[in-house]
């Protein structure tokens, strides 16, 4: 299930900010930043069912089994 776009025009701005946050990081540092970001966002969402649905959606979108 692909989710609704809730960012609208701000989606590109967020993507650019995310890429800027990774600027100059090593691959390991970039992975660590992503892990911290996921945990912070998960805490902000705060609903296990929603989080599991998001994991499923991301896995399907990446075609990971």
N, C-alpha and C positions, 0 to 999 in steps of 0.2 A: 504494500500500500504506500503510494507516494502521498505525502502530506500536503496540505494547503500551504500556499506561500503567505505567511503572516508578516513578512518583512517588507514586501512590496519593493518600492524604489530604494529602501534602505538596505536591501540584500546585497547590492553591489558595494555599498559603503562598508558593510560588515565584512564582506569577503576581503576587501582591500585592507581593512584594519587587521584582519587575521593574518594576511600575508605579510604585512608590515611587522607584526609581532614576531614572526619567524625569521625576519631579516637578520642575517649574520649568525644564526644559530647553527651548531653542528647538527647532524642527523639525530644524535642521541638527545641533544637539548631540545630539538624540535618535537621529538616523540614525548619527552617529559612535559613540555608545555601543553601538548595536546591532551595528555593524561590528566594534568591538573585542570585544564579547561573543562573536560568531560565531567570530572568529579564536582567541580564548582557548579556547572550547569545542572547536573543531576540533583545536587542539593537544593538548587533554586526551584527546580520542578517539583521535587519532593513527593512524587507519587509513583510507587513501584510498578503498578500496572502500566502507566504511561511510559515509564522508562523501559520496561520490557518490550512494549510495542515499538518504541524508537529503536531499540537494539535489533529487533526483528526486521524493521524497515531498512535500517542501515545495512544489515547483513544481506538482505535480498537485493538491495540496490547495488551492492558491491559484488553480487553474484558469488558470495562466499558460502560454502556449505559446511 
